[in-house]
Amino acid sequence: MTAHDELRLLPWTGPEGKPCYLSTDDRDGFMSHLADNIESIQLRTAAELLDRATESLAEEQAGPEDLRLLAKELAGALRDVLRVATSRGHLLEVNPHRF
């Protein structure tokens, strides 16, 4: 098992929105790969949403409901991206040559 400071913050939450962590020495294991894949999807989704937001904000016809939905989706994407950044930042602190 890894030391407490080497736990990986996973890109999903557990019950009641609490963070989930992975404790393993196997960085090539199933759960590590699953987390990597989900992080990739989250980052790609955030990039696509940013493009859509840029386009929507350039349109003068965007209504309040459209902008409210966009803001909600952007907030969710930002939450996911921050979790990925936090996870990767912790991994960099523990193993600076990993990335």
Distance bins in CASP14 RR format, pairs under 12 A and 6 or more apart:
PFRMAT RR
TARGET T0000
AUTHOR 0000-0000-0000
RMODE 2
METHOD distances of the structure
MODEL  1
1 7 0 0 0 0 1 0 0 0 0 0 0
1 21 0 0 0 0 0 1 0 0 0 0 0
1 22 0 0 0 0 0 1 0 0 0 0 0
1 23 1 0 1 0 0 0 0 0 0 0 0
1 24 1 0 0 1 0 0 0 0 0 0 0
1 25 1 0 0 1 0 0 0 0 0 0 0
1 26 0 0 0 0 0 1 0 0 0 0 0
2 8 0 0 0 0 1 0 0 0 0 0 0
2 21 0 0 0 0 1 0 0 0 0 0 0
2 22 0 0 0 0 1 0 0 0 0 0 0
2 23 1 0 1 0 0 0 0 0 0 0 0
2 24 1 0 0 1 0 0 0 0 0 0 0
2 25 1 0 1 0 0 0 0 0 0 0 0
2 26 0 0 0 0 1 0 0 0 0 0 0
2 27 0 0 0 0 1 0 0 0 0 0 0
2 32 0 0 0 0 0 1 0 0 0 0 0
2 90 0 0 0 0 0 1 0 0 0 0 0
2 91 0 0 0 0 0 1 0 0 0 0 0
2 94 0 0 0 0 1 0 0 0 0 0 0
2 95 0 0 0 0 0 1 0 0 0 0 0
3 23 0 0 0 0 1 0 0 0 0 0 0
3 24 0 0 0 0 0 1 0 0 0 0 0
3 25 0 0 0 0 0 1 0 0 0 0 0
3 94 0 0 0 0 1 0 0 0 0 0 0
3 95 0 0 0 0 0 1 0 0 0 0 0
4 21 0 0 0 0 1 0 0 0 0 0 0
4 23 0 0 0 0 1 0 0 0 0 0 0
4 90 0 0 0 0 0 1 0 0 0 0 0
4 94 0 0 0 0 0 1 0 0 0 0 0
5 21 0 0 0 0 0 1 0 0 0 0 0
5 23 0 0 0 0 0 1 0 0 0 0 0
5 90 0 0 0 0 1 0 0 0 0 0 0
5 91 0 0 0 0 0 1 0 0 0 0 0
5 93 1 0 0 1 0 0 0 0 0 0 0
5 94 1 0 0 1 0 0 0 0 0 0 0
5 95 0 0 0 0 0 1 0 0 0 0 0
6 21 0 0 0 0 1 0 0 0 0 0 0
6 22 0 0 0 0 1 0 0 0 0 0 0
6 23 1 0 0 1 0 0 0 0 0 0 0
6 24 0 0 0 0 1 0 0 0 0 0 0
6 25 0 0 0 0 1 0 0 0 0 0 0
6 27 0 0 0 0 0 1 0 0 0 0 0
6 87 0 0 0 0 0 1 0 0 0 0 0
6 90 0 0 0 0 1 0 0 0 0 0 0
6 91 0 0 0 0 1 0 0 0 0 0 0
6 92 0 0 0 0 0 1 0 0 0 0 0
6 93 0 0 0 0 1 0 0 0 0 0 0
6 94 1 0 1 0 0 0 0 0 0 0 0
6 95 0 0 0 0 1 0 0 0 0 0 0
6 98 0 0 0 0 0 1 0 0 0 0 0
7 19 0 0 0 0 1 0 0 0 0 0 0
7 20 0 0 0 0 1 0 0 0 0 0 0
7 21 1 0 1 0 0 0 0 0 0 0 0
7 22 1 0 0 1 0 0 0 0 0 0 0
7 23 1 0 1 0 0 0 0 0 0 0 0
7 24 0 0 0 0 1 0 0 0 0 0 0
7 25 0 0 0 0 0 1 0 0 0 0 0
7 35 0 0 0 0 0 1 0 0 0 0 0
7 86 0 0 0 0 0 1 0 0 0 0 0
7 87 0 0 0 0 1 0 0 0 0 0 0
7 90 1 0 0 1 0 0 0 0 0 0 0
7 91 0 0 0 0 1 0 0 0 0 0 0
7 93 0 0 0 0 0 1 0 0 0 0 0
7 94 0 0 0 0 1 0 0 0 0 0 0
8 19 0 0 0 0 0 1 0 0 0 0 0
8 20 0 0 0 0 1 0 0 0 0 0 0
8 21 1 0 0 1 0 0 0 0 0 0 0
8 22 1 0 1 0 0 0 0 0 0 0 0
8 23 1 0 0 1 0 0 0 0 0 0 0
8 24 1 0 0 1 0 0 0 0 0 0 0
8 25 0 0 0 0 0 1 0 0 0 0 0
8 26 0 0 0 0 0 1 0 0 0 0 0
8 27 0 0 0 0 1 0 0 0 0 0 0
8 29 0 0 0 0 0 1 0 0 0 0 0
8 31 0 0 0 0 1 0 0 0 0 0 0
8 32 1 0 0 1 0 0 0 0 0 0 0
8 34 0 0 0 0 0 1 0 0 0 0 0
8 35 1 0 0 1 0 0 0 0 0 0 0
8 36 0 0 0 0 0 1 0 0 0 0 0
8 39 0 0 0 0 0 1 0 0 0 0 0
8 83 0 0 0 0 0 1 0 0 0 0 0
8 84 0 0 0 0 0 1 0 0 0 0 0
8 86 0 0 0 0 0 1 0 0 0 0 0
8 87 1 0 0 1 0 0 0 0 0 0 0
8 88 0 0 0 0 1 0 0 0 0 0 0
8 89 0 0 0 0 0 1 0 0 0 0 0
8 90 1 0 0 1 0 0 0 0 0 0 0
8 91 1 0 0 1 0 0 0 0 0 0 0
8 92 0 0 0 0 0 1 0 0 0 0 0
8 93 0 0 0 0 0 1 0 0 0 0 0
8 94 0 0 0 0 1 0 0 0 0 0 0
8 95 0 0 0 0 0 1 0 0 0 0 0
8 98 0 0 0 0 0 1 0 0 0 0 0
9 18 0 0 0 0 0 1 0 0 0 0 0
9 19 1 0 1 0 0 0 0 0 0 0 0
9 20 1 0 0 1 0 0 0 0 0 0 0
9 21 1 0 1 0 0 0 0 0 0 0 0
9 22 0 0 0 0 1 0 0 0 0 0 0
9 23 0 0 0 0 0 1 0 0 0 0 0
9 35 0 0 0 0 1 0 0 0 0 0 0
9 39 0 0 0 0 0 1 0 0 0 0 0
9 80 0 0 0 0 0 1 0 0 0 0 0
9 82 0 0 0 0 0 1 0 0 0 0 0
9 83 1 0 0 1 0 0 0 0 0 0 0
9 84 0 0 0 0 1 0 0 0 0 0 0
9 85 0 0 0 0 1 0 0 0 0 0 0
9 86 1 0 1 0 0 0 0 0 0 0 0
9 87 1 1 0 0 0 0 0 0 0 0 0
9 88 0 0 0 0 1 0 0 0 0 0 0
9 89 0 0 0 0 1 0 0 0 0 0 0
9 90 1 0 0 1 0 0 0 0 0 0 0
9 91 0 0 0 0 1 0 0 0 0 0 0
9 93 0 0 0 0 0 1 0 0 0 0 0
9 94 0 0 0 0 0 1 0 0 0 0 0
10 17 0 0 0 0 0 1 0 0 0 0 0
10 18 0 0 0 0 0 1 0 0 0 0 0
10 19 1 0 0 1 0 0 0 0 0 0 0
10 20 1 0 1 0 0 0 0 0 0 0 0
10 21 1 0 0 1 0 0 0 0 0 0 0
10 22 1 0 1 0 0 0 0 0 0 0 0
10 23 0 0 0 0 0 1 0 0 0 0 0
10 24 0 0 0 0 0 1 0 0 0 0 0
10 31 1 0 0 1 0 0 0 0 0 0 0
10 32 0 0 0 0 1 0 0 0 0 0 0
10 34 0 0 0 0 1 0 0 0 0 0 0
10 35 1 0 1 0 0 0 0 0 0 0 0
10 36 0 0 0 0 0 1 0 0 0 0 0
10 37 0 0 0 0 0 1 0 0 0 0 0
10 38 0 0 0 0 1 0 0 0 0 0 0
10 39 0 0 0 0 1 0 0 0 0 0 0
10 42 0 0 0 0 0 1 0 0 0 0 0
10 80 0 0 0 0 0 1 0 0 0 0 0
10 83 0 0 0 0 1 0 0 0 0 0 0
10 84 0 0 0 0 0 1 0 0 0 0 0
10 86 0 0 0 0 0 1 0 0 0 0 0
10 87 1 0 0 1 0 0 0 0 0 0 0
10 90 0 0 0 0 0 1 0 0 0 0 0
10 91 0 0 0 0 0 1 0 0 0 0 0
11 19 0 0 0 0 0 1 0 0 0 0 0
11 20 0 0 0 0 1 0 0 0 0 0 0
11 21 0 0 0 0 0 1 0 0 0 0 0
11 22 0 0 0 0 0 1 0 0 0 0 0
11 31 0 0 0 0 0 1 0 0 0 0 0
11 32 0 0 0 0 0 1 0 0 0 0 0
11 34 0 0 0 0 1 0 0 0 0 0 0
11 35 1 0 1 0 0 0 0 0 0 0 0
11 36 0 0 0 0 1 0 0 0 0 0 0
11 37 0 0 0 0 1 0 0 0 0 0 0
11 38 1 0 1 0 0 0 0 0 0 0 0
11 39 1 0 1 0 0 0 0 0 0 0 0
11 40 0 0 0 0 1 0 0 0 0 0 0
11 41 0 0 0 0 1 0 0 0 0 0 0
11 42 1 0 1 0 0 0 0 0 0 0 0
11 43 0 0 0 0 1 0 0 0 0 0 0
11 45 0 0 0 0 0 1 0 0 0 0 0
11 46 0 0 0 0 0 1 0 0 0 0 0
11 79 0 0 0 0 0 1 0 0 0 0 0
11 80 1 0 0 1 0 0 0 0 0 0 0
11 81 0 0 0 0 1 0 0 0 0 0 0
11 82 0 0 0 0 0 1 0 0 0 0 0
11 83 1 0 1 0 0 0 0 0 0 0 0
11 84 1 0 0 1 0 0 0 0 0 0 0
11 85 0 0 0 0 0 1 0 0 0 0 0
11 86 0 0 0 0 0 1 0 0 0 0 0
11 87 1 0 0 1 0 0 0 0 0 0 0
11 88 0 0 0 0 0 1 0 0 0 0 0
12 18 0 0 0 0 0 1 0 0 0 0 0
12 19 0 0 0 0 1 0 0 0 0 0 0
12 20 1 0 0 1 0 0 0 0 0 0 0
12 21 0 0 0 0 0 1 0 0 0 0 0
12 22 0 0 0 0 0 1 0 0 0 0 0
12 31 0 0 0 0 0 1 0 0 0 0 0
12 34 0 0 0 0 1 0 0 0 0 0 0
12 35 0 0 0 0 1 0 0 0 0 0 0
12 37 0 0 0 0 0 1 0 0 0 0 0
12 38 1 0 0 1 0 0 0 0 0 0 0
12 39 0 0 0 0 0 1 0 0 0 0 0
12 41 0 0 0 0 0 1 0 0 0 0 0
12 42 0 0 0 0 1 0 0 0 0 0 0
12 79 0 0 0 0 0 1 0 0 0 0 0
12 80 0 0 0 0 1 0 0 0 0 0 0
12 83 0 0 0 0 1 0 0 0 0 0 0
12 84 0 0 0 0 0 1 0 0 0 0 0
12 87 0 0 0 0 0 1 0 0 0 0 0
13 19 1 0 0 1 0 0 0 0 0 0 0
13 20 1 0 0 1 0 0 0 0 0 0 0
13 21 0 0 0 0 0 1 0 0 0 0 0
13 38 0 0 0 0 0 1 0 0 0 0 0
13 76 0 0 0 0 0 1 0 0 0 0 0
13 79 0 0 0 0 1 0 0 0 0 0 0
13 80 0 0 0 0 0 1 0 0 0 0 0
13 83 0 0 0 0 1 0 0 0 0 0 0
14 20 1 0 1 0 0 0 0 0 0 0 0
14 21 0 0 0 0 0 1 0 0 0 0 0
17 79 0 0 0 0 0 1 0 0 0 0 0
17 83 0 0 0 0 0 1 0 0 0 0 0
19 79 0 0 0 0 0 1 0 0 0 0 0
19 82 0 0 0 0 0 1 0 0 0 0 0
19 83 1 0 0 1 0 0 0 0 0 0 0
19 86 0 0 0 0 1 0 0 0 0 0 0
19 87 0 0 0 0 1 0 0 0 0 0 0
19 90 0 0 0 0 0 1 0 0 0 0 0
20 31 0 0 0 0 0 1 0 0 0 0 0
20 34 0 0 0 0 0 1 0 0 0 0 0
20 35 0 0 0 0 1 0 0 0 0 0 0
20 38 0 0 0 0 0 1 0 0 0 0 0
20 83 0 0 0 0 0 1 0 0 0 0 0
20 87 0 0 0 0 0 1 0 0 0 0 0
21 31 0 0 0 0 0 1 0 0 0 0 0
21 35 0 0 0 0 0 1 0 0 0 0 0
21 83 0 0 0 0 0 1 0 0 0 0 0
21 86 0 0 0 0 0 1 0 0 0 0 0
21 87 0 0 0 0 1 0 0 0 0 0 0
21 90 0 0 0 0 1 0 0 0 0 0 0
21 91 0 0 0 0 0 1 0 0 0 0 0
22 29 0 0 0 0 1 0 0 0 0 0 0
22 30 0 0 0 0 0 1 0 0 0 0 0
22 31 1 0 1 0 0 0 0 0 0 0 0
22 32 1 0 0 1 0 0 0 0 0 0 0
22 33 0 0 0 0 0 1 0 0 0 0 0
22 34 0 0 0 0 1 0 0 0 0 0 0
22 35 1 0 0 1 0 0 0 0 0 0 0
22 36 0 0 0 0 0 1 0 0 0 0 0
22 38 0 0 0 0 0 1 0 0 0 0 0
22 87 0 0 0 0 1 0 0 0 0 0 0
22 90 0 0 0 0 0 1 0 0 0 0 0
22 91 0 0 0 0 0 1 0 0 0 0 0
23 31 0 0 0 0 1 0 0 0 0 0 0
23 32 0 0 0 0 0 1 0 0 0 0 0
24 30 0 0 0 0 1 0 0 0 0 0 0
24 31 1 0 0 1 0 0 0 0 0 0 0
24 32 1 0 0 1 0 0 0 0 0 0 0
24 33 0 0 0 0 0 1 0 0 0 0 0
24 34 0 0 0 0 0 1 0 0 0 0 0
24 35 0 0 0 0 0 1 0 0 0 0 0
25 32 0 0 0 0 0 1 0 0 0 0 0
25 94 0 0 0 0 0 1 0 0 0 0 0
25 95 0 0 0 0 0 1 0 0 0 0 0
26 32 1 0 0 1 0 0 0 0 0 0 0
26 33 0 0 0 0 0 1 0 0 0 0 0
27 33 0 0 0 0 1 0 0 0 0 0 0
27 35 0 0 0 0 0 1 0 0 0 0 0
27 36 0 0 0 0 1 0 0 0 0 0 0
27 91 0 0 0 0 1 0 0 0 0 0 0
27 94 0 0 0 0 0 1 0 0 0 0 0
27 95 0 0 0 0 1 0 0 0 0 0 0
27 98 1 0 0 1 0 0 0 0 0 0 0
27 99 0 0 0 0 0 1 0 0 0 0 0
28 34 0 0 0 0 0 1 0 0 0 0 0
28 35 0 0 0 0 0 1 0 0 0 0 0
28 36 0 0 0 0 1 0 0 0 0 0 0
28 98 0 0 0 0 0 1 0 0 0 0 0
29 35 0 0 0 0 1 0 0 0 0 0 0
29 36 0 0 0 0 1 0 0 0 0 0 0
29 37 0 0 0 0 0 1 0 0 0 0 0
30 36 0 0 0 0 0 1 0 0 0 0 0
30 37 0 0 0 0 0 1 0 0 0 0 0
31 37 0 0 0 0 0 1 0 0 0 0 0
31 38 0 0 0 0 0 1 0 0 0 0 0
32 38 0 0 0 0 0 1 0 0 0 0 0
32 39 0 0 0 0 0 1 0 0 0 0 0
32 87 0 0 0 0 0 1 0 0 0 0 0
32 91 0 0 0 0 0 1 0 0 0 0 0
32 98 0 0 0 0 0 1 0 0 0 0 0
33 39 0 0 0 0 0 1 0 0 0 0 0
33 40 0 0 0 0 0 1 0 0 0 0 0
34 40 0 0 0 0 0 1 0 0 0 0 0
34 41 0 0 0 0 0 1 0 0 0 0 0
35 41 0 0 0 0 0 1 0 0 0 0 0
35 42 0 0 0 0 0 1 0 0 0 0 0
35 83 0 0 0 0 0 1 0 0 0 0 0
35 84 0 0 0 0 1 0 0 0 0 0 0
35 87 1 0 0 1 0 0 0 0 0 0 0
35 88 0 0 0 0 0 1 0 0 0 0 0
35 91 0 0 0 0 0 1 0 0 0 0 0
36 42 0 0 0 0 0 1 0 0 0 0 0
36 43 0 0 0 0 0 1 0 0 0 0 0
36 84 0 0 0 0 0 1 0 0 0 0 0
36 87 0 0 0 0 0 1 0 0 0 0 0
36 88 0 0 0 0 0 1 0 0 0 0 0
36 91 0 0 0 0 0 1 0 0 0 0 0
36 98 0 0 0 0 0 1 0 0 0 0 0
36 99 0 0 0 0 0 1 0 0 0 0 0
37 43 0 0 0 0 0 1 0 0 0 0 0
37 44 0 0 0 0 0 1 0 0 0 0 0
37 84 0 0 0 0 0 1 0 0 0 0 0
38 44 0 0 0 0 0 1 0 0 0 0 0
38 45 0 0 0 0 0 1 0 0 0 0 0
38 80 0 0 0 0 1 0 0 0 0 0 0
38 83 0 0 0 0 0 1 0 0 0 0 0
38 84 0 0 0 0 1 0 0 0 0 0 0
38 87 0 0 0 0 0 1 0 0 0 0 0
39 45 0 0 0 0 0 1 0 0 0 0 0
39 46 0 0 0 0 0 1 0 0 0 0 0
39 80 0 0 0 0 1 0 0 0 0 0 0
39 81 0 0 0 0 1 0 0 0 0 0 0
39 82 0 0 0 0 0 1 0 0 0 0 0
39 83 0 0 0 0 1 0 0 0 0 0 0
39 84 1 0 1 0 0 0 0 0 0 0 0
39 85 0 0 0 0 1 0 0 0 0 0 0
39 86 0 0 0 0 0 1 0 0 0 0 0
39 87 1 0 0 1 0 0 0 0 0 0 0
39 88 0 0 0 0 1 0 0 0 0 0 0
39 91 0 0 0 0 0 1 0 0 0 0 0
40 46 0 0 0 0 0 1 0 0 0 0 0
40 47 0 0 0 0 0 1 0 0 0 0 0
40 80 0 0 0 0 0 1 0 0 0 0 0
40 81 0 0 0 0 0 1 0 0 0 0 0
40 84 0 0 0 0 1 0 0 0 0 0 0
40 88 0 0 0 0 0 1 0 0 0 0 0
41 47 0 0 0 0 0 1 0 0 0 0 0
41 48 0 0 0 0 0 1 0 0 0 0 0
41 77 0 0 0 0 0 1 0 0 0 0 0
41 80 0 0 0 0 1 0 0 0 0 0 0
41 81 0 0 0 0 0 1 0 0 0 0 0
41 84 0 0 0 0 0 1 0 0 0 0 0
42 48 0 0 0 0 0 1 0 0 0 0 0
42 49 0 0 0 0 0 1 0 0 0 0 0
42 76 0 0 0 0 1 0 0 0 0 0 0
42 77 1 0 0 1 0 0 0 0 0 0 0
42 78 0 0 0 0 0 1 0 0 0 0 0
42 79 0 0 0 0 1 0 0 0 0 0 0
42 80 1 0 1 0 0 0 0 0 0 0 0
42 81 1 0 0 1 0 0 0 0 0 0 0
42 82 0 0 0 0 0 1 0 0 0 0 0
42 83 1 0 0 1 0 0 0 0 0 0 0
42 84 1 0 0 1 0 0 0 0 0 0 0
42 85 0 0 0 0 0 1 0 0 0 0 0
42 87 0 0 0 0 0 1 0 0 0 0 0
42 88 0 0 0 0 0 1 0 0 0 0 0
43 49 0 0 0 0 0 1 0 0 0 0 0
43 50 0 0 0 0 0 1 0 0 0 0 0
43 77 0 0 0 0 1 0 0 0 0 0 0
43 78 0 0 0 0 0 1 0 0 0 0 0
43 80 0 0 0 0 1 0 0 0 0 0 0
43 81 1 0 0 1 0 0 0 0 0 0 0
43 82 0 0 0 0 0 1 0 0 0 0 0
43 83 0 0 0 0 0 1 0 0 0 0 0
43 84 1 0 0 1 0 0 0 0 0 0 0
43 85 0 0 0 0 1 0 0 0 0 0 0
43 87 0 0 0 0 0 1 0 0 0 0 0
43 88 0 0 0 0 0 1 0 0 0 0 0
44 50 0 0 0 0 0 1 0 0 0 0 0
44 51 0 0 0 0 0 1 0 0 0 0 0
44 77 0 0 0 0 0 1 0 0 0 0 0
44 80 0 0 0 0 0 1 0 0 0 0 0
44 81 0 0 0 0 0 1 0 0 0 0 0
44 84 0 0 0 0 0 1 0 0 0 0 0
45 51 0 0 0 0 0 1 0 0 0 0 0
45 52 0 0 0 0 0 1 0 0 0 0 0
45 73 0 0 0 0 1 0 0 0 0 0 0
45 74 0 0 0 0 0 1 0 0 0 0 0
45 76 0 0 0 0 1 0 0 0 0 0 0
45 77 1 0 0 1 0 0 0 0 0 0 0
45 78 0 0 0 0 0 1 0 0 0 0 0
45 79 0 0 0 0 0 1 0 0 0 0 0
45 80 1 0 0 1 0 0 0 0 0 0 0
45 81 0 0 0 0 1 0 0 0 0 0 0
45 84 0 0 0 0 0 1 0 0 0 0 0
46 52 0 0 0 0 0 1 0 0 0 0 0
46 53 0 0 0 0 0 1 0 0 0 0 0
46 73 0 0 0 0 1 0 0 0 0 0 0
46 74 0 0 0 0 1 0 0 0 0 0 0
46 75 0 0 0 0 0 1 0 0 0 0 0
46 76 0 0 0 0 1 0 0 0 0 0 0
46 77 1 0 1 0 0 0 0 0 0 0 0
46 78 1 0 0 1 0 0 0 0 0 0 0
46 79 0 0 0 0 1 0 0 0 0 0 0
46 80 1 0 0 1 0 0 0 0 0 0 0
46 81 1 0 1 0 0 0 0 0 0 0 0
46 82 0 0 0 0 0 1 0 0 0 0 0
46 83 0 0 0 0 0 1 0 0 0 0 0
46 84 0 0 0 0 1 0 0 0 0 0 0
46 85 0 0 0 0 0 1 0 0 0 0 0
47 53 0 0 0 0 0 1 0 0 0 0 0
47 54 0 0 0 0 0 1 0 0 0 0 0
47 74 0 0 0 0 0 1 0 0 0 0 0
47 77 0 0 0 0 1 0 0 0 0 0 0
47 80 0 0 0 0 0 1 0 0 0 0 0
47 81 0 0 0 0 1 0 0 0 0 0 0
48 54 0 0 0 0 0 1 0 0 0 0 0
48 55 0 0 0 0 0 1 0 0 0 0 0
48 73 0 0 0 0 0 1 0 0 0 0 0
48 74 0 0 0 0 0 1 0 0 0 0 0
48 77 0 0 0 0 1 0 0 0 0 0 0
49 55 0 0 0 0 0 1 0 0 0 0 0
49 56 0 0 0 0 0 1 0 0 0 0 0
49 69 0 0 0 0 0 1 0 0 0 0 0
49 70 0 0 0 0 1 0 0 0 0 0 0
49 71 0 0 0 0 0 1 0 0 0 0 0
49 72 0 0 0 0 0 1 0 0 0 0 0
49 73 1 0 1 0 0 0 0 0 0 0 0
49 74 1 0 0 1 0 0 0 0 0 0 0
49 75 0 0 0 0 0 1 0 0 0 0 0
49 76 0 0 0 0 1 0 0 0 0 0 0
49 77 1 0 1 0 0 0 0 0 0 0 0
49 78 0 0 0 0 1 0 0 0 0 0 0
49 80 0 0 0 0 0 1 0 0 0 0 0
49 81 0 0 0 0 0 1 0 0 0 0 0
50 56 0 0 0 0 0 1 0 0 0 0 0
50 57 0 0 0 0 0 1 0 0 0 0 0
50 70 0 0 0 0 0 1 0 0 0 0 0
50 73 0 0 0 0 0 1 0 0 0 0 0
50 74 1 0 0 1 0 0 0 0 0 0 0
50 77 1 0 0 1 0 0 0 0 0 0 0
50 78 0 0 0 0 1 0 0 0 0 0 0
50 81 0 0 0 0 1 0 0 0 0 0 0
51 57 0 0 0 0 0 1 0 0 0 0 0
51 58 0 0 0 0 0 1 0 0 0 0 0
51 70 0 0 0 0 0 1 0 0 0 0 0
51 74 0 0 0 0 0 1 0 0 0 0 0
51 77 0 0 0 0 0 1 0 0 0 0 0
52 58 0 0 0 0 0 1 0 0 0 0 0
52 59 0 0 0 0 0 1 0 0 0 0 0
52 62 0 0 0 0 0 1 0 0 0 0 0
52 66 0 0 0 0 0 1 0 0 0 0 0
52 67 0 0 0 0 0 1 0 0 0 0 0
52 69 0 0 0 0 0 1 0 0 0 0 0
52 70 1 0 0 1 0 0 0 0 0 0 0
52 73 0 0 0 0 1 0 0 0 0 0 0
52 74 0 0 0 0 1 0 0 0 0 0 0
52 77 0 0 0 0 0 1 0 0 0 0 0
53 59 0 0 0 0 0 1 0 0 0 0 0
53 62 0 0 0 0 1 0 0 0 0 0 0
53 66 0 0 0 0 0 1 0 0 0 0 0
53 67 0 0 0 0 1 0 0 0 0 0 0
53 69 0 0 0 0 0 1 0 0 0 0 0
53 70 1 0 1 0 0 0 0 0 0 0 0
53 71 0 0 0 0 1 0 0 0 0 0 0
53 72 0 0 0 0 0 1 0 0 0 0 0
53 73 0 0 0 0 1 0 0 0 0 0 0
53 74 1 0 1 0 0 0 0 0 0 0 0
53 75 0 0 0 0 0 1 0 0 0 0 0
53 77 0 0 0 0 1 0 0 0 0 0 0
53 78 0 0 0 0 0 1 0 0 0 0 0
54 62 0 0 0 0 0 1 0 0 0 0 0
54 70 0 0 0 0 0 1 0 0 0 0 0
54 74 0 0 0 0 0 1 0 0 0 0 0
55 61 0 0 0 0 0 1 0 0 0 0 0
55 62 0 0 0 0 1 0 0 0 0 0 0
55 66 0 0 0 0 0 1 0 0 0 0 0
55 70 0 0 0 0 0 1 0 0 0 0 0
56 62 1 0 1 0 0 0 0 0 0 0 0
56 63 0 0 0 0 1 0 0 0 0 0 0
56 65 0 0 0 0 0 1 0 0 0 0 0
56 66 1 0 0 1 0 0 0 0 0 0 0
56 67 1 0 0 1 0 0 0 0 0 0 0
56 68 0 0 0 0 0 1 0 0 0 0 0
56 69 0 0 0 0 1 0 0 0 0 0 0
56 70 1 0 1 0 0 0 0 0 0 0 0
56 71 0 0 0 0 0 1 0 0 0 0 0
56 73 0 0 0 0 0 1 0 0 0 0 0
56 74 0 0 0 0 0 1 0 0 0 0 0
57 63 0 0 0 0 0 1 0 0 0 0 0
57 66 0 0 0 0 0 1 0 0 0 0 0
57 67 0 0 0 0 1 0 0 0 0 0 0
57 70 0 0 0 0 1 0 0 0 0 0 0
57 71 0 0 0 0 0 1 0 0 0 0 0
57 74 0 0 0 0 0 1 0 0 0 0 0
59 66 0 0 0 0 1 0 0 0 0 0 0
59 67 0 0 0 0 0 1 0 0 0 0 0
59 70 0 0 0 0 0 1 0 0 0 0 0
60 66 0 0 0 0 0 1 0 0 0 0 0
60 67 0 0 0 0 0 1 0 0 0 0 0
61 67 0 0 0 0 0 1 0 0 0 0 0
62 68 0 0 0 0 0 1 0 0 0 0 0
62 69 0 0 0 0 0 1 0 0 0 0 0
62 70 1 0 0 1 0 0 0 0 0 0 0
62 71 0 0 0 0 0 1 0 0 0 0 0
63 69 0 0 0 0 1 0 0 0 0 0 0
63 70 0 0 0 0 1 0 0 0 0 0 0
63 71 0 0 0 0 0 1 0 0 0 0 0
64 70 0 0 0 0 0 1 0 0 0 0 0
64 71 0 0 0 0 0 1 0 0 0 0 0
65 71 0 0 0 0 0 1 0 0 0 0 0
65 72 0 0 0 0 0 1 0 0 0 0 0
66 72 0 0 0 0 0 1 0 0 0 0 0
66 73 0 0 0 0 0 1 0 0 0 0 0
67 73 0 0 0 0 0 1 0 0 0 0 0
67 74 0 0 0 0 0 1 0 0 0 0 0
68 74 0 0 0 0 0 1 0 0 0 0 0
68 75 0 0 0 0 0 1 0 0 0 0 0
69 75 0 0 0 0 0 1 0 0 0 0 0
69 76 0 0 0 0 0 1 0 0 0 0 0
70 76 0 0 0 0 0 1 0 0 0 0 0
70 77 0 0 0 0 0 1 0 0 0 0 0
71 77 0 0 0 0 0 1 0 0 0 0 0
71 78 0 0 0 0 0 1 0 0 0 0 0
72 78 0 0 0 0 0 1 0 0 0 0 0
72 79 0 0 0 0 0 1 0 0 0 0 0
73 79 0 0 0 0 0 1 0 0 0 0 0
73 80 0 0 0 0 0 1 0 0 0 0 0
74 80 0 0 0 0 0 1 0 0 0 0 0
74 81 0 0 0 0 0 1 0 0 0 0 0
75 81 0 0 0 0 0 1 0 0 0 0 0
75 82 0 0 0 0 0 1 0 0 0 0 0
76 82 0 0 0 0 1 0 0 0 0 0 0
76 83 0 0 0 0 0 1 0 0 0 0 0
77 83 0 0 0 0 0 1 0 0 0 0 0
77 84 0 0 0 0 0 1 0 0 0 0 0
78 84 0 0 0 0 0 1 0 0 0 0 0
78 85 0 0 0 0 0 1 0 0 0 0 0
79 85 0 0 0 0 0 1 0 0 0 0 0
79 86 0 0 0 0 0 1 0 0 0 0 0
80 86 0 0 0 0 0 1 0 0 0 0 0
80 87 0 0 0 0 0 1 0 0 0 0 0
81 87 0 0 0 0 0 1 0 0 0 0 0
81 88 0 0 0 0 0 1 0 0 0 0 0
82 88 0 0 0 0 0 1 0 0 0 0 0
82 89 0 0 0 0 0 1 0 0 0 0 0
83 89 0 0 0 0 0 1 0 0 0 0 0
83 90 0 0 0 0 0 1 0 0 0 0 0
84 90 0 0 0 0 0 1 0 0 0 0 0
84 91 0 0 0 0 0 1 0 0 0 0 0
84 99 0 0 0 0 0 1 0 0 0 0 0
85 91 0 0 0 0 0 1 0 0 0 0 0
85 92 0 0 0 0 0 1 0 0 0 0 0
85 99 0 0 0 0 0 1 0 0 0 0 0
86 92 0 0 0 0 0 1 0 0 0 0 0
86 93 0 0 0 0 0 1 0 0 0 0 0
87 93 0 0 0 0 0 1 0 0 0 0 0
87 94 0 0 0 0 0 1 0 0 0 0 0
87 98 0 0 0 0 0 1 0 0 0 0 0
87 99 0 0 0 0 0 1 0 0 0 0 0
88 94 0 0 0 0 0 1 0 0 0 0 0
88 95 0 0 0 0 0 1 0 0 0 0 0
88 96 0 0 0 0 0 1 0 0 0 0 0
88 98 0 0 0 0 1 0 0 0 0 0 0
88 99 1 0 0 1 0 0 0 0 0 0 0
89 95 0 0 0 0 0 1 0 0 0 0 0
89 96 0 0 0 0 1 0 0 0 0 0 0
89 98 0 0 0 0 0 1 0 0 0 0 0
89 99 0 0 0 0 1 0 0 0 0 0 0
90 96 0 0 0 0 0 1 0 0 0 0 0
90 98 0 0 0 0 0 1 0 0 0 0 0
90 99 0 0 0 0 0 1 0 0 0 0 0
91 97 0 0 0 0 0 1 0 0 0 0 0
91 98 1 0 1 0 0 0 0 0 0 0 0
91 99 1 0 0 1 0 0 0 0 0 0 0
92 98 1 0 0 1 0 0 0 0 0 0 0
92 99 1 0 0 1 0 0 0 0 0 0 0
93 99 0 0 0 0 0 1 0 0 0 0 0
END
